[in-house]
Amino acid sequence: MDNTGYCNESSTSDEDMVEIAGATLDFSTTEDVPPLDRDKGSVMEEVNGVPKLMDLLDDPVPGVGTYEDFNTIDWVREKSKDRDRHREITSKSRESTWALVKSVSDAFSGWLLMLLIGLMSGALAGGIDISAHWMTDLKEGVCLNGFWFNHEHCCWTSNETTFQERDKCPQWKSWAELIIGTTEGPFAYIMNYLMYVCWALLFSFLAVTLVRAFAPYACGSGIPEIKTILSGFIIRGYLGKWTLIIKTITLVLAVSSGLSLGKEGPLVHVACCCGNILCHLFTKYRKNEAKRREVLSAAAAVGVSVAFGAPIGGVLFSLEEVSYYFPLKTLWRSFFAALVAAFTLRSINPFGNSRLVLFYVEFHTPWHLLELVPFVLLGIFGGIWGAFFIRANIAWCRRRKTTWLGHYPVLEVLVVTAVTAVVAFPNSYTRTSTSELISELFNDCGLLDSSKLCNYDNANVTKSSNELPDRPAGDDVYTAMWQLSLALVFKMLITVVTFGMKVPSGLFIPSMLAYYHHDWAIFRGWCSPGADCITPGLYAMVGAAACLGGVTRMTVSLVVIMFELTGGLEYIVPLMAAAMTSKWVADAIGREGIYEAHIRLNGYPFLEAKEEFSHKTLAMDVMRPRRSDPPLSVLTQDGMTVEDVETMITETTYSGFPVVVSHESQRLVGFVLRRDLTISIDNARQRQDGIVCTSRIFFTEYTPPQPPSSPPPLKLRGIMDLSPFTVTDHTAMDIVVDIFRKLGLRQCLITHNGRLLGIITKKDILKHVAQIANRDPDSILFN
C-alpha cells in the first residue's frame, strides 16, 4: 500500500499552521532543527532462509523522536532522554581514559557554548550600535574626512571645534551645504528637510524589502515568539541563520530610518538566533529540544545585557519575563554568558565613552522623602499609558490582520516612515535618535551644557565658583518644554502604529522630564539656598521606567536594569515605587502585558504561568471525545495490520494515538506519536522487502508465533511511550492545568478504573482557558 498520501497530511497535526507576526509562511528549510536520532522500529532479517523478527534497537531510525513544525515538544520525554544519555556517559567514563575525557568535555560543553554566545552576540551588538549611529547621522550630512565617520567622530579630531559648539566643524557638511553651498536660509532648511525624508524612506524601504524577500520571521521584536518557543513550541527557521543575517542588517536600517522603535527587543531575538545556531556545534544540545531551550533562555539574558548594558538585569529579565523552564544551572550559565557579552561590547566601545549604552548616566544627588509622591504619580501615569498603548496597539494590529492594510506591508512601512520623518524633522527632540534623546533627558545640567534644557540664567555665576547656584530658567527651557510635550504626544501616537510592522521593531522607551522651579511652595521645605533641589534627569529616568513597566509589566528586572544604567544605589527606592505602581495600575486596567497580548493575538499555544485558574471543572468536562463525538482513535497492541494503521493515520490529524490491550478492554498500554509511527513504517519498508499491507504490527514485548504463510510482522514497541501521563476523570481542572504548566506536557490521558476514557491536549487546555475568560476558543487555532 502506498503511504505517500498521509505523509504530506501528517504535518497538519493537532497544532495546525500558524501565522507569525501577520505573515503566513511556508518553511521548506529546517536548518535550525536537524533530525534527532532516538528510538528504533523493527525489521526482518533472514537466518538460514527463515524470516526472523528483529527489533531495531541497535540501529537508529532517522527522524524518530523529532517533531513536526508548529508542534509542541514533550518536555518529559526530552528530559528523560538527556538523563539516559548522561547515565551512559557516566558509566562509560569508568572504563577508559578516553571515555573520561569525553565525559569531561561533555560537562564543559555548556560553558564553552555560553562563551561563544556571549562573544558572538556582543560583537553583533557592537556592530549594530556603530552602524546605526553612523546611518542616523547620514540623514543630516556627511563627513569629508571619510564618509564612514559619524558626526561626533568626524569632529573629534578637528582643531576648529569649540566646546560650546562641539557639533560644528568644517569637516562635517550638511546636505544643504554640499548641494546648494549654504547652511542658512529657507532653501537650506528645505534641502535638509527633503534629504532627511528621502534617506528615511530609503532605509525603511530596504528594511521591509529584505525582510519580505529573505526572512519574513525577522520582523517585529521577536520576544512574543521567543516566549512561545521557550515554552516548547517549534517554529522552524525563526532562529535560523537567514533570520539572524537579515534581522541584523534590517535592524540597523529600521533604527536609522527614524521610526519610533528601539533595538532592545530585536537584540534579544538576535542573541537567541546566535544561541540556536551555535547549539549545532554540540551534540548534547543539537539532539535535545529541552536542552536547547535552556541555552535559548541564557541567550535571552545576553540580548538584554548588550541592549541595556545590564548583565544582571538581563539574567533577571530572562527569569521573570521570557523563560518557561529556568533551572539553577541555567541561572549560572546565563550570568556567565551575559558577563562575556557585556565584556565583549565594552571592548568594542561602540559609543566611544567606555560605556555599554549611549544613555549611561551617573547621579549622586540624594532624593527627598517627599519626592516619593511625584514618583508614585509617574508610576500611575506609566501604568495608564502602558494599558492604553497595549489596547491601541493590539486594536491596530488586529485591524492590520483583518483588513486590506495587511496585504500591503511595504506601503504601510513607507507611509508611516514618511509621516514620522515629515513630522519629526521640525522638532529637534523627535529628529534625533531615540538613544540620544534619552541620553539628553537623563543627564543633569552643567555650566558647559549646550542643550536648550540647560539654558538657565548664568548672570550670578562667578568664574571661580565650583558650585551651581540657584538660577532661573531661560526662555529656551520653556521652548524646550513645549517641544518635549509635543514630542511625547507624537511618540505616543506613532509608536502605537509602528510596533508590529514588517520591520524589526522594539519598544521605544518614552521619557518624561521635570524642570527646575524651586520657588514653588511645595519645594521650600527641602530646597535650601545653594543646594540642589530636584534632579530632572532622575525624573526622566523614573518616568521611563514607569512607562516601560506599564507596557511590559516587568518589575524586578526593570529596576535592576535601570539601576545598572545609572550606577546609583540611592535611586532604587524611587524606581521600585514607580515600577510597582505602574504594574498595579496597568493590571487594574488590563491583565496582559504587551508580549502576552501579541501572543494571544497571533494564537500561539502559550500557557501563561501567571494566570490563575479558579473555575471548578473536572477533567471529564474538557477531555475528548465528548458525548456527541465519535469514539477515540486508538491502536491495539497486537491486533492491527500496517494497512489498518495507515488508514487511521490518513483519516485523522491527531499528533499521537493511545495503545490499548484491545478495543473491548480499553486497558491502557502506552502512547505512540504519529510522526514516530509513520517514520518507523517507512523505514521498515525500505530496509525489508517482506513488509506489506497485511503485515501485523505488535507493540508487545514478546511476539506470538506466526503462521508460515503470513507476511513478516513489524515490532514497534521501541517507539512507544510506556509511561504516558494519566489522570482520572474526576481530577480537578486546576490541578490538570498546573500539571501541564509545570511538566510541559503535550497531552494527558484520562482513565476511569484503569480503562482509557479520553485525552486532553495542550490545545484543549488553551481553548478551555479562553472559553472561561469569555474569549473565542477558536482563536487558538492557527491561521
C-alpha positions in Angstrom: 0.0 0.0 0.0 1.4 3.4 -1.0 1.6 5.6 2.0 2.7 8.9 0.5 -0.7 10.3 0.9 -0.7 10.5 4.6 3.0 11.7 4.9 2.0 15.0 3.4 -1.0 15.2 5.6 0.8 14.5 8.8 2.1 18.0 9.0 -1.3 19.3 9.8 -1.3 17.8 13.3 -3.1 18.7 16.4 -1.3 22.0 16.2 -2.1 23.4 12.7 -0.4 26.0 10.6 0.5 29.3 12.3 0.7 32.9 11.3 3.8 34.6 12.8 3.6 38.4 13.1 0.9 38.6 10.4 2.8 36.6 7.6 1.6 33.1 6.8 4.8 31.3 5.8 5.8 28.1 4.2 9.1 26.7 5.6 10.9 24.3 3.3 14.2 24.7 5.2 14.9 23.1 8.5 18.4 24.3 9.1 17.8 25.1 12.8 16.2 21.8 13.8 18.1 18.8 12.4 16.7 15.3 12.7 17.1 13.7 16.0 18.2 10.1 16.4 16.4 8.4 19.1 14.2 5.3 19.1 14.0 2.4 16.7 11.5 0.5 14.7 11.9 -3.1 13.7 12.8 -5.0 10.5 13.1 -8.6 9.4 16.4 -10.4 8.6 16.8 -13.9 7.2 18.7 -16.5 9.2 19.2 -19.7 7.1 16.4 -18.6 4.8 13.9 -18.2 7.6 12.4 -14.8 8.3 13.3 -13.6 11.8 11.8 -10.6 13.6 14.4 -8.1 14.6 13.7 -5.2 17.0 15.6 -2.1 15.7 17.1 -1.1 19.0 20.6 -1.3 17.7 20.4 0.9 14.6 19.0 4.4 14.7 16.0 5.4 12.6 16.5 8.9 11.3 13.6 11.2 12.3 12.2 9.2 15.2 11.9 11.4 18.2 11.8 14.6 16.3 8.8 17.0 16.0 6.8 18.5 13.1 6.9 22.2 12.5 4.4 24.1 14.6 4.1 21.4 17.2 4.9 21.3 21.0 7.8 19.3 22.3 7.4 16.7 25.0 9.4 18.1 27.9 9.2 14.9 30.0 10.5 12.7 27.1 13.3 15.1 26.3 14.5 15.3 29.9 14.3 11.5 30.1 16.4 11.2 27.0 19.0 13.6 28.5 19.1 11.6 31.8 19.7 8.4 29.9 22.4 9.9 27.8 24.1 11.3 30.9 23.9 7.9 32.7 25.5 6.2 29.7 28.4 8.7 29.6 29.0 8.5 33.3 29.1 4.7 33.3 31.5 4.6 30.3 33.8 7.2 31.9 35.0 4.5 34.3 36.0 2.1 31.5 38.8 4.1 29.8 40.7 7.3 29.9 39.3 8.4 26.5 35.8 7.9 27.8 36.7 10.0 30.9 37.9 12.8 28.6 34.7 12.7 26.6 32.7 12.9 29.9 34.7 16.0 31.0 34.3 17.6 27.6 30.5 16.9 27.7 30.3 18.6 31.1 32.3 21.6 29.9 30.5 22.0 26.6 27.7 24.1 28.2 30.1 26.7 29.5 32.0 26.8 26.2 28.7 27.3 24.4 27.9 30.2 26.7 31.3 31.7 26.0 30.7 31.6 22.2 27.2 33.0 22.5 28.4 35.9 24.6 31.3 36.7 22.2 29.1 36.5 19.1 26.2 38.5 20.5 28.5 41.2 21.9 30.3 41.5 18.6 27.0 41.8 16.6 25.5 44.3 19.1 28.7 46.5 18.8 28.4 46.4 15.0 24.7 47.3 15.2 25.3 50.2 17.5 28.2 51.6 15.4 26.3 51.2 12.1 23.0 52.7 13.4 24.8 55.7 14.9 26.6 56.4 11.5 23.5 55.9 9.4 21.3 58.1 11.6 23.8 60.9 11.2 23.9 60.2 7.4 20.4 61.6 7.1 21.7 65.1 8.1 25.1 65.2 6.4 28.4 63.5 5.6 32.0 63.7 6.9 34.5 64.9 4.3 37.4 63.2 6.0 35.7 59.8 5.5 32.1 59.0 4.8 32.2 56.2 7.3 32.6 58.6 10.3 29.5 59.7 12.1 29.1 63.3 13.2 30.7 63.0 16.6 33.7 61.0 15.4 34.2 63.4 12.5 34.5 66.4 14.8 36.7 64.7 17.4 40.0 65.5 15.5 39.0 69.0 14.4 41.0 71.9 15.8 38.3 74.4 14.8 35.6 73.0 17.2 34.7 75.0 20.3 33.2 73.4 23.4 30.0 75.4 23.2 29.5 74.4 19.5 31.1 71.0 19.7 28.8 69.6 17.0 30.0 72.1 14.4 33.3 71.6 12.5 34.4 72.2 8.9 34.9 68.5 8.2 31.2 67.8 8.7 28.9 69.1 5.9 25.2 69.2 5.9 23.4 68.1 2.7 22.3 71.7 2.0 25.9 72.9 2.3 27.1 70.2 -0.1 24.3 70.6 -2.7 23.5 74.4 -2.7 26.5 75.7 -0.8 24.9 77.4 2.2 23.6 76.4 5.6 21.4 79.4 6.3 18.1 80.5 4.8 14.8 78.8 3.9 16.3 76.9 0.9 19.0 75.3 3.0 16.3 74.2 5.5 14.1 72.8 2.8 17.0 70.9 1.2 18.0 69.4 4.6 14.3 68.5 5.2 14.0 66.7 1.8 17.2 64.8 2.2 16.2 63.7 5.8 12.9 62.4 4.5 14.5 60.7 1.4 17.1 58.9 3.5 14.5 57.8 6.0 12.3 56.4 3.2 15.3 54.6 1.5 16.3 53.0 4.8 12.8 51.8 5.7 12.2 50.5 2.1 15.4 48.5 2.2 14.5 47.1 5.6 11.0 45.9 4.7 12.1 44.6 1.3 14.9 42.5 2.7 12.5 41.1 5.4 9.9 40.2 2.9 12.3 38.7 0.4 14.7 36.7 2.6 13.5 36.3 6.1 9.8 37.1 6.9 10.4 36.0 10.5 12.9 38.9 11.0 10.1 41.4 11.5 8.8 42.6 14.9 10.6 42.5 18.2 10.6 38.6 18.4 10.0 38.4 22.1 6.4 37.0 21.9 7.6 34.3 19.6 10.7 33.6 21.7 8.5 33.2 24.8 6.4 30.7 22.9 9.4 28.8 21.6 10.8 28.6 25.2 7.5 27.2 26.3 8.2 24.2 24.0 6.7 25.3 20.6 8.5 24.5 17.4 8.8 27.3 14.8 11.4 26.2 12.3 13.5 28.9 10.8 12.6 31.5 13.4 16.0 31.3 15.0 17.9 30.2 11.8 20.9 31.7 10.1 18.9 33.7 7.5 16.8 35.2 10.2 19.9 36.3 12.0 21.6 37.8 9.0 18.5 39.7 7.8 17.5 40.8 11.3 20.9 42.3 12.0 21.0 44.2 8.7 17.4 45.4 8.8 17.5 46.4 12.5 20.3 48.9 11.6 18.2 50.2 8.7 14.9 50.4 10.7 16.5 52.3 13.6 18.4 54.6 11.2 15.2 55.4 9.4 13.9 57.4 12.4 10.9 55.2 13.0 9.7 55.3 16.6 11.2 51.9 17.6 14.1 50.6 19.6 16.7 47.9 19.1 16.3 46.3 22.6 13.7 43.6 21.8 15.2 42.7 18.4 18.6 42.3 20.1 17.1 39.5 22.3 16.0 37.8 19.0 19.5 38.3 17.5 21.1 36.7 20.6 18.7 33.8 20.6 19.5 33.2 16.9 23.2 33.1 17.8 22.4 30.6 20.6 20.3 28.4 18.4 22.9 28.3 15.6 25.8 27.6 17.9 23.9 24.7 19.5 24.5 22.8 16.3 28.2 22.5 17.3 27.4 20.4 20.3 25.5 17.1 20.0 24.0 17.4 23.5 22.1 20.5 22.5 21.6 19.7 18.8 19.7 16.5 19.6 17.6 17.6 22.6 14.9 20.3 22.3 14.6 20.8 26.1 18.4 21.3 26.5 18.4 23.7 23.6 15.7 25.8 25.3 17.9 26.1 28.3 20.5 27.7 26.0 17.9 30.0 24.5 16.9 31.2 28.0 20.6 32.2 28.6 20.7 33.8 25.1 17.7 36.0 26.0 19.6 37.2 29.0 22.6 38.0 26.7 20.3 40.0 24.5 19.2 42.3 27.3 22.8 42.5 28.6 24.0 44.0 25.3 20.9 46.1 24.7 21.0 48.0 28.0 24.5 47.3 29.3 22.9 45.4 32.2 24.2 41.8 32.6 22.4 41.2 35.9 19.2 42.8 34.7 19.4 40.5 31.6 19.5 37.4 33.7 16.5 38.6 35.8 14.7 39.6 32.6 15.1 36.1 31.2 13.9 34.6 34.5 11.0 37.0 35.1 9.7 37.6 31.6 10.6 35.1 28.9 11.7 31.8 30.3 9.4 28.8 30.8 11.9 26.4 32.4 14.8 28.0 34.3 16.8 25.6 36.4 19.6 26.8 38.7 22.2 25.6 36.3 20.7 27.8 33.6 20.9 30.8 36.0 24.7 30.4 36.4 25.3 29.9 32.7 23.1 32.9 31.9 25.1 35.0 34.3 28.4 33.9 32.7 27.1 34.4 29.1 25.7 37.9 30.0 29.1 38.8 31.5 31.0 37.7 28.4 28.7 39.6 26.2 29.0 42.8 28.2 32.8 42.5 28.3 32.8 42.0 24.5 30.7 45.1 23.9 32.8 47.1 26.3 35.9 46.1 24.4 34.4 47.2 21.2 33.4 50.5 22.9 30.8 51.5 20.2 30.0 54.9 21.6 33.5 56.0 22.5 32.5 56.8 26.1 33.7 53.5 27.7 30.1 52.7 28.4 27.9 49.9 27.1 25.0 52.2 26.1 24.7 55.7 24.8 22.5 56.9 27.6 24.5 55.8 30.6 24.2 58.4 33.4 25.6 58.8 36.9 23.7 60.6 39.6 24.9 61.3 43.1 22.4 63.9 44.3 20.2 62.5 47.2 16.4 62.5 46.7 14.0 63.7 49.3 11.3 61.7 51.0 8.5 64.0 49.8 9.6 63.2 46.2 8.0 59.8 46.6 4.7 61.5 45.8 5.7 62.6 42.3 7.5 59.3 41.8 4.3 57.4 42.5 2.4 59.8 40.2 4.8 59.0 37.5 4.1 55.3 38.2 0.4 55.9 37.9 0.9 57.8 34.6 3.1 54.9 33.3 0.5 52.3 34.2 -2.3 54.2 32.4 0.0 54.9 29.4 1.0 51.2 29.3 -2.6 49.9 29.3 -3.6 52.5 26.7 -0.7 51.6 24.5 -1.4 47.8 24.7 -5.1 48.2 23.8 -4.4 50.7 21.0 -1.6 48.7 19.5 -3.5 45.4 19.6 -6.5 47.1 18.0 -4.3 48.4 15.2 -2.5 45.1 14.7 -5.9 43.3 14.6 -7.1 45.8 12.0 -3.9 45.2 10.1 -4.5 41.4 10.1 -8.2 41.6 9.1 -8.3 44.4 6.5 -6.6 45.3 3.2 -3.8 47.0 5.2 -2.2 43.7 5.9 -1.8 42.9 2.2 0.4 46.0 1.6 3.2 45.9 4.3 5.7 47.8 2.2 3.2 50.6 1.5 2.4 50.7 5.2 6.0 51.0 6.3 6.7 53.7 3.7 3.6 55.8 4.7 4.4 55.5 8.4 8.1 56.4 7.7 7.1 59.4 5.6 4.7 60.7 8.3 7.3 60.1 11.0 10.0 61.9 9.1 7.9 64.9 8.0 6.5 65.5 11.5 9.8 64.7 13.3 12.2 67.0 11.4 11.0 70.4 12.6 11.2 69.3 16.3 14.8 68.7 17.4 13.7 66.2 20.1 11.9 64.0 17.5 14.6 64.4 14.8 17.3 63.0 17.0 17.7 59.3 17.6 15.9 57.6 20.5 19.1 56.8 22.4 20.4 60.4 22.0 17.1 61.8 23.2 17.1 59.6 26.3 20.7 60.4 27.0 19.9 64.2 26.9 16.9 63.8 29.1 18.6 61.5 31.6 21.6 63.8 32.1 21.9 66.6 34.6 22.7 70.1 33.5 26.2 71.6 33.9 27.6 75.0 33.2 29.0 73.9 29.9 25.9 72.1 28.6 24.7 73.4 25.2 21.2 71.8 25.5 18.1 74.0 25.5 17.0 72.3 28.6 20.1 73.7 30.4 19.6 77.3 29.2 19.5 78.9 32.7 20.4 82.5 33.5 24.1 82.4 34.4 24.4 86.1 35.5 25.0 85.1 39.1 27.7 82.5 38.3 31.3 83.7 39.0 34.2 82.2 37.2 35.8 81.0 40.5 32.7 79.2 41.8 32.7 75.4 41.7 29.0 75.1 42.7 26.0 75.9 40.6 23.9 78.5 42.5 20.1 78.8 42.1 19.4 80.1 38.6 16.1 81.0 37.0 15.1 79.2 33.8 15.8 80.9 30.5 13.5 81.3 27.5 15.0 78.2 25.8 13.9 76.0 28.7 10.3 76.9 28.2 10.6 76.4 24.5 12.2 73.0 25.1 9.4 72.0 27.4 6.8 72.7 24.7 8.8 70.8 22.2 9.2 67.9 24.6 5.5 67.9 25.3 4.7 67.7 21.5 7.4 65.1 21.1 5.8 63.0 23.9 2.3 63.1 22.3 3.7 62.4 18.8 5.9 59.5 20.0 2.9 58.0 22.0 0.7 58.0 18.9 3.2 57.0 16.3 4.6 54.1 18.4 1.2 52.5 18.5 1.2 52.3 14.7 4.9 51.4 14.3 5.2 48.5 16.8 4.2 45.3 14.8 5.1 46.5 11.3 7.1 44.2 8.9 10.4 45.6 10.1 12.5 44.7 13.2 11.0 46.9 15.9 11.5 47.1 19.7 9.5 49.2 22.1 10.6 52.8 22.3 11.1 53.9 25.9 9.1 57.1 26.5 10.7 59.5 28.8 9.4 62.4 30.9 11.2 65.4 32.2 10.8 67.7 35.2 12.4 71.1 35.1 13.9 73.3 37.7 11.5 75.5 39.6 12.3 75.5 43.3 10.3 78.7 44.1 7.1 76.7 44.4 5.7 76.5 47.9 5.8 72.7 47.9 9.6 72.7 47.4 10.5 75.3 50.1 10.7 72.6 52.8 13.8 70.9 51.3 15.3 73.4 48.9 17.9 75.2 50.8 19.8 78.0 49.1 22.8 76.9 47.1 21.8 73.2 47.3 20.4 71.0 44.5 16.6 70.9 44.7 15.5 68.2 42.4 17.3 66.2 39.8 15.5 66.5 36.5 17.3 63.5 34.9 16.1 61.3 37.8 12.5 62.2 37.0 13.1 61.4 33.3 14.6 58.0 34.3 11.8 57.2 36.8 9.2 58.2 34.1 10.9 56.0 31.6 10.9 53.0 34.0 7.2 53.6 34.8 6.2 53.7 31.2 8.2 50.6 30.2 6.9 48.8 33.3 3.3 49.7 32.4 3.8 48.3 28.9 5.8 45.1 29.7 4.7 44.6 33.4 8.3 44.0 34.4 9.2 44.8 38.0 12.4 43.3 39.5 14.3 43.1 36.2 13.3 46.6 35.2 14.5 48.1 38.4 17.8 46.3 38.2 18.3 47.3 34.5 17.7 51.0 35.4 20.0 50.7 38.4 22.7 49.3 36.2 22.1 52.1 33.7 22.6 54.8 36.4 25.1 53.2 38.8 23.2 54.8 41.7 22.2 52.6 44.6 20.3 55.5 46.2 17.7 55.6 43.5 16.5 52.0 43.9 13.5 53.1 46.1 12.1 55.7 43.6 12.5 53.1 40.8 10.8 50.4 42.8 7.9 52.7 43.8 7.3 53.8 40.2 7.7 50.3 38.7 5.4 48.7 41.3 2.8 51.4 41.0 2.7 51.3 37.2 2.2 47.5 37.3 -0.6 47.8 39.8 -2.4 50.5 37.8 -1.9 48.7 34.4 -3.0 45.3 35.9 -6.1 47.0 37.2 -7.0 48.2 33.7 -5.9 45.0 31.8 -4.1 41.9 33.0 -1.9 41.3 29.9 1.5 42.8 29.1 2.4 43.7 25.5 4.1 40.4 24.8 1.3 38.3 26.2 -1.2 40.4 24.2 0.7 39.7 21.0 0.9 36.0 21.8 -2.9 35.9 22.2 -3.4 38.0 19.1 -1.4 35.6 16.9 -2.9 32.5 18.5 0.3 30.9 19.8 -0.1 27.9 22.1 1.4 29.6 25.2 0.1 28.5 28.6 0.7 31.6 30.7 2.1 30.7 34.1 1.0 34.0 35.7 -2.8 33.4 35.1 -4.8 31.9 37.9 -7.3 29.1 37.1 -10.2 29.3 39.6 -13.1 27.6 38.0 -14.4 24.3 39.3 -14.4 21.9 36.4 -13.2 18.3 36.1 -11.1 16.5 33.5 -14.1 14.7 32.1 -15.6 18.1 31.2 -12.7 19.1 29.0 -11.4 15.8 27.6 -12.1 14.5 24.1 -14.1 12.7 22.8 -17.2 14.5 24.1 -20.5 12.7 24.3 -21.5 13.7 20.8 -18.1 12.9 19.3 -17.0 9.7 17.6 -15.0 7.3 19.8 -11.3 7.9 20.5 -8.9 6.6 17.8 -6.7 4.0 19.5 -4.2 1.4 18.4 -4.3 -2.2 19.8 -1.1 -3.8 21.0 -1.3 -6.8 18.7 -4.4 -6.8 16.5 -3.7 -4.3 13.7 -2.1 -4.5 10.3 0.1 -2.0 8.6 -2.9 -1.1 6.4 -5.2 -0.5 9.4 -2.6 1.8 11.0 -2.0 3.8 7.7 -5.7 4.2 7.2 -6.1 5.6 10.7 -3.2 8.0 10.1 -4.7 9.1 6.8 -8.2 9.7 8.2 -7.2 11.6 11.3 -5.0 14.6 12.1 -4.1 13.7 15.7 -0.5 14.1 16.9 -0.5 10.6 18.5 -2.5 7.6 19.5 -3.0 5.7 22.7 -2.2 2.0 22.6 -4.6 -0.3 24.4 -4.8 -4.1 25.0 -8.0 -4.4 22.9 -11.0 -2.4 21.9 -13.1 -4.4 24.3 -11.0 -3.9 27.4 -9.6 -0.4 26.7 -6.8 -1.1 29.2 -4.0 1.4 28.5 -0.6 0.1 27.4 1.2 3.2 26.2 1.2 6.1 23.7 2.7 6.5 20.2 3.4 9.7 18.4 2.1 10.0 14.8 5.4 11.1 13.4 7.4 8.3 15.0 4.8 5.8 13.7 4.9 7.0 10.1 8.7 7.2 10.0 9.1 3.7 11.5 6.8 2.1 9.0 8.5 3.9 6.1 11.9 2.8 7.4 10.9 -0.8 7.8 9.5 -0.9 4.2 12.8 0.5 2.8 15.0 -1.9 4.8 12.9 -5.1 4.5 11.0 -6.3 1.4 8.7 -8.5 3.3 6.7 -5.7 5.0 3.4 -5.4 3.2 -0.1 -4.1 3.9 -1.2 -7.2 5.7 1.9 -7.4 8.0 0.8 -7.4 11.7 2.1 -4.6 14.0 3.0 -5.6 17.5 3.6 -3.3 20.5 4.1 -6.2 22.9 7.4 -7.3 24.4 7.1 -10.8 23.0 5.7 -11.6 19.6 3.5 -14.7 19.3 4.3 -17.4 16.7 3.0 -16.5 13.2 1.7 -19.0 10.6 4.4 -19.8 8.0 2.3 -18.3 5.2 1.8 -14.9 6.9 3.9 -11.9 6.0 6.7 -10.9 8.4 5.3 -8.9 11.4 6.5 -5.4 12.5 7.5 -4.9 16.1 7.2 -1.2 17.2 7.4 -1.4 20.9 10.7 0.6 20.8 8.8 3.8 19.7 6.0 3.5 22.3 6.0 5.6 25.5 5.4 3.0 28.2 4.7 5.6 30.9 2.3 8.2 29.5 1.0 10.7 32.0 -2.6 9.8 33.1 -5.1 11.3 35.5 -8.6 10.1 36.5 -11.7 11.6 35.0 -12.6 13.2 38.4 -9.3 15.2 38.6 -10.0 18.9 39.1 -9.0 21.0 36.1 -6.9 23.5 38.1 -4.7 20.5 39.0 -4.6 19.4 35.4 -3.6 22.9 34.2 -0.8 23.0 36.9 0.5 19.7 35.7 0.6 20.9 32.1 2.4 24.1 33.1 5.0 22.5 35.4 5.7 19.4 33.5 5.3 20.9 30.0 3.1 18.1 28.8 1.8 17.8 25.2 -1.1 15.5 26.2 -2.6 13.7 29.2 -4.7 10.6 29.0 -7.9 10.2 31.1 -8.7 6.9 32.7 -11.5 5.5 34.9 -10.7 2.4 36.9 -7.8 1.7 34.6 -9.8 2.0 31.4 -9.0 4.6 28.9 -11.7 7.3 28.5 -10.2 10.1 26.6 -7.4 12.6 26.1 -6.6 16.2 27.0 -4.1 18.0 24.8 -2.4 21.4 25.4 -4.7 22.9 22.8 -7.8 21.6 24.8 -6.4 23.4 27.9 -5.9 26.6 26.0 -9.3 26.5 24.5 -10.9 25.8 27.9 -9.0 28.7 29.5 -10.0 31.1 26.6 -13.7 30.0 27.0 -13.7 30.7 30.7 -12.2 34.1 30.0 -15.0 34.8 27.6 -12.7 34.8 24.6 -13.1 33.0 21.3 -11.7 29.4 21.9 -11.1 29.0 18.1 -8.6 31.8 18.3 -6.1 29.2 19.5 -6.3 27.6 16.1 -3.6 29.0 13.9 -4.3 30.9 10.7 
